[in-house]
Amino acid sequence: MNTTHAASASALVIAALIERLVIALTPITAAARLLRITPLADCAGLRIEGELDRSTLPALRRALASMASDGFCVDLSGLTFIDTACLRALVSAATALHDGGGDRVLTLRSVPPQVRRLLELTGWHQTPGLRLQAPARPGRPTPGRPHS
């Protein structure tokens, strides 16, 4: 293989990686701005702000599918509403990570109390590959969020 061909092949690989990174870092907005999904700064994962329902489910699925298969975190601190279909999409993503082998998990962070309760009522909190981060105690900052 000549050096010119190897250099151009390397340039193509680097360009493809940069394009994937730009796509992954671009916020996803859906359904007349009812939902905003952005990458987390402190770990591999997503921050969800707004409503997760039937109209925003395709955007949620795309965002979950774009995440690395090594496990990741979903911050729900900005969540204002979630229906069972979207909750099931989160649980299904966790199951897919777990079924891929290893110790890969989807961690739900800053889970609103009503969402935590729904996960417990359905038994989905015990789904292999799903981890619910413990609620932050008063006076302690939540990881990845500035404290006041």
C-alpha positions in Angstrom: 0.0 0.0 0.0 1.5 3.3 -0.9 1.7 6.2 1.5 -0.7 8.4 -0.5 -3.4 5.8 -0.4 -2.9 5.1 3.3 -3.1 8.9 4.1 -6.3 9.3 2.1 -7.8 6.3 3.8 -6.9 7.7 7.2 -8.4 11.1 6.3 -11.6 9.4 5.3 -11.8 7.5 8.7 -11.1 10.7 10.6 -13.7 12.6 8.6 -16.3 9.9 9.3 -15.5 10.0 13.0 -15.8 13.8 13.1 -19.1 13.7 11.3 -20.5 11.1 13.8 -19.3 13.2 16.7 -21.0 16.3 15.3 -24.2 14.4 14.8 -24.0 13.0 18.3 -23.4 16.5 19.9 -26.2 18.3 18.0 -29.2 18.7 20.3 -32.3 16.9 19.2 -35.5 18.9 19.4 -38.9 17.5 18.5 -42.6 18.1 18.5 -42.6 21.9 18.4 -39.8 22.1 21.0 -41.6 20.0 23.6 -38.4 17.9 23.9 -34.7 18.7 24.0 -32.1 15.9 24.1 -28.5 17.0 24.6 -25.2 15.2 25.4 -24.0 15.2 29.0 -20.7 16.9 29.6 -19.6 14.8 32.6 -20.1 11.3 31.2 -21.4 9.3 28.2 -25.0 10.0 28.1 -28.0 12.2 27.4 -29.9 14.9 29.2 -33.6 15.0 28.5 -35.6 18.2 29.0 -39.4 18.4 28.4 -42.0 15.9 27.5 -41.6 12.3 26.4 -44.8 11.0 24.8 -46.0 9.4 21.6 -45.0 12.5 19.5 -41.5 12.6 20.8 -40.9 8.8 21.0 -39.1 8.6 17.6 -36.6 11.3 18.7 -36.0 9.4 21.9 -35.4 6.1 20.1 -33.0 7.8 17.7 -31.0 9.4 20.6 -30.8 6.1 22.5 -29.7 4.2 19.4 -26.9 6.8 18.8 -25.3 6.1 22.2 -22.3 4.0 22.6 -22.9 0.4 23.4 -20.6 0.4 26.5 -23.3 1.7 28.8 -24.4 5.3 29.4 -26.4 7.6 31.6 -29.7 9.4 30.9 -30.3 12.5 33.1 -34.0 13.0 33.6 -33.7 16.2 35.8 -35.4 18.3 33.1 -38.2 15.8 32.4 -41.7 17.2 32.8 -43.8 14.3 31.5 -43.3 10.7 30.3 -45.8 8.2 29.0 -45.4 4.4 29.3 -44.3 4.0 25.7 -41.3 6.2 26.3 -40.6 4.6 29.7 -40.6 1.3 27.9 -38.2 2.6 25.3 -35.7 3.5 28.1 -36.2 0.0 29.7 -35.8 -1.7 26.3 -32.5 0.2 25.7 -31.3 -1.1 29.1 -32.3 -4.6 28.2 -30.4 -4.4 24.8 -27.3 -3.2 26.6 -27.5 -6.0 29.0 -28.2 -8.6 26.4 -25.1 -7.4 24.5 -23.0 -8.9 27.3 -20.6 -7.6 29.9 -21.5 -5.3 32.7 -23.1 -2.6 30.5 -25.9 -0.7 32.0 -28.2 2.3 31.3 -28.2 4.5 34.4 -31.1 6.8 34.9 -30.0 9.8 36.9 -32.2 12.5 38.6 -35.3 10.3 38.2 -38.4 12.3 39.2 -40.3 10.6 42.1 -43.4 9.8 40.0 -41.2 8.1 37.3 -39.4 6.1 40.0 -42.7 5.1 41.4 -44.0 4.0 38.0 -40.9 1.9 37.4 -41.4 0.2 40.8 -45.1 -0.4 40.2 -44.4 -2.1 36.9 -41.5 -4.0 38.2 -39.3 -2.4 35.5 -36.9 -1.1 38.1 -35.5 -4.7 38.3 -34.8 -4.9 34.6 -31.3 -6.3 33.9 -29.1 -3.6 32.6 -31.1 -0.8 34.2 -29.8 1.1 37.2 -31.6 3.9 39.0 -29.2 6.3 40.6 -30.1 7.0 44.2 -31.8 10.4 44.7 -29.5 13.2 45.7 -29.6 14.0 49.4 -30.4 17.6 50.4 -27.3 19.7 50.6 -25.3 17.4 48.2 -24.9 18.4 44.6 -26.1 16.0 41.9 -23.1 14.8 39.8 -22.9 16.9 36.6 -25.0 19.7 37.9 -23.7 22.8 39.6 -24.7 23.3 43.2 -26.1 26.5 44.5 
